Amino acid sequence: MTTRKLTVRETVPASRKLGAADARKLLAGMKTLVVARGKKSDSFDLKGGITDEMVEAMLGPTGNLRAPTLKVGKTVLVGFGEGAWEEILG
């Protein structure tokens, strides 16, 4: 994170499980959701509201929010995918 000059404002330990309700809260007031899984990524426009599909994409098989999760401006980036990170974080 330091090489990209990002400031971490909050770190949540893995022992604190975040579920669907927490995912919805993260999306409040945001414009875009990008969910990365390896080389594949999905982008969602939040202008029309938050859908169950968006929330499900943010969750892993256990029903917990996938890591890492970042808020960058008005974009929420969930999961790691090098291409998505390069596009969002430059």
C-alpha positions in Angstrom: 0.0 0.0 0.0 2.8 2.4 0.7 4.3 2.0 -2.8 0.9 3.3 -4.1 0.8 6.1 -1.5 -2.5 4.8 0.0 -3.6 5.6 3.5 -5.2 2.8 5.5 -8.0 4.3 7.6 -9.3 1.1 9.1 -8.1 -2.4 9.4 -10.6 -5.1 10.4 -9.1 -8.3 11.8 -10.0 -11.6 10.1 -11.6 -12.8 13.4 -14.3 -10.2 12.9 -16.7 -11.7 10.4 -18.5 -9.3 8.1 -21.6 -10.5 6.3 -24.2 -9.3 3.8 -25.5 -6.5 6.0 -22.0 -5.2 6.4 -21.4 -5.4 2.7 -24.5 -3.3 2.0 -23.3 -0.7 4.5 -20.0 -0.5 2.6 -21.8 0.2 -0.6 -23.9 3.1 0.8 -23.0 6.3 -0.9 -20.6 4.7 -3.4 -20.9 4.8 -7.2 -19.1 1.7 -8.4 -18.4 -1.8 -7.1 -15.5 -3.9 -8.7 -15.2 -7.5 -7.6 -12.0 -9.2 -8.6 -11.3 -12.9 -8.7 -7.8 -13.5 -10.2 -7.8 -12.4 -13.8 -11.6 -12.0 -13.9 -13.4 -8.9 -12.5 -17.0 -7.7 -12.5 -18.0 -4.1 -12.3 -21.4 -2.9 -11.0 -22.9 0.5 -11.3 -24.5 1.4 -8.0 -26.7 4.3 -9.4 -29.7 2.1 -9.6 -29.4 0.8 -6.1 -27.8 -2.1 -4.3 -28.9 -5.5 -5.5 -28.7 -9.0 -4.0 -26.4 -10.0 -6.9 -23.9 -7.2 -6.0 -23.9 -8.3 -2.3 -23.5 -12.0 -3.2 -20.5 -11.1 -5.4 -18.8 -9.5 -2.4 -19.2 -12.6 -0.2 -17.1 -15.7 -0.1 -18.3 -19.3 0.1 -18.7 -18.9 3.9 -20.9 -15.9 3.6 -18.3 -13.5 4.8 -17.0 -10.4 3.0 -14.1 -11.3 0.8 -10.7 -9.8 1.4 -9.1 -7.5 0.7 -11.8 -4.9 0.5 -10.9 -1.3 -0.3 -12.8 2.0 -0.7 -11.1 4.2 -3.2 -12.9 7.4 -3.8 -16.5 6.4 -4.7 -15.4 2.9 -5.7 -15.4 -0.3 -3.6 -12.9 -2.9 -4.7 -13.4 -6.4 -3.4 -10.9 -9.3 -3.8 -7.6 -9.3 -5.5 -7.0 -9.2 -9.2 -3.9 -7.5 -10.5 -5.6 -6.0 -13.6 -8.5 -4.6 -11.5 -6.1 -3.2 -8.9 -3.9 -1.6 -11.6 -7.0 0.0 -13.2 -8.4 1.4 -10.0 -5.2 2.2 -8.1 -3.1 3.1 -11.1 
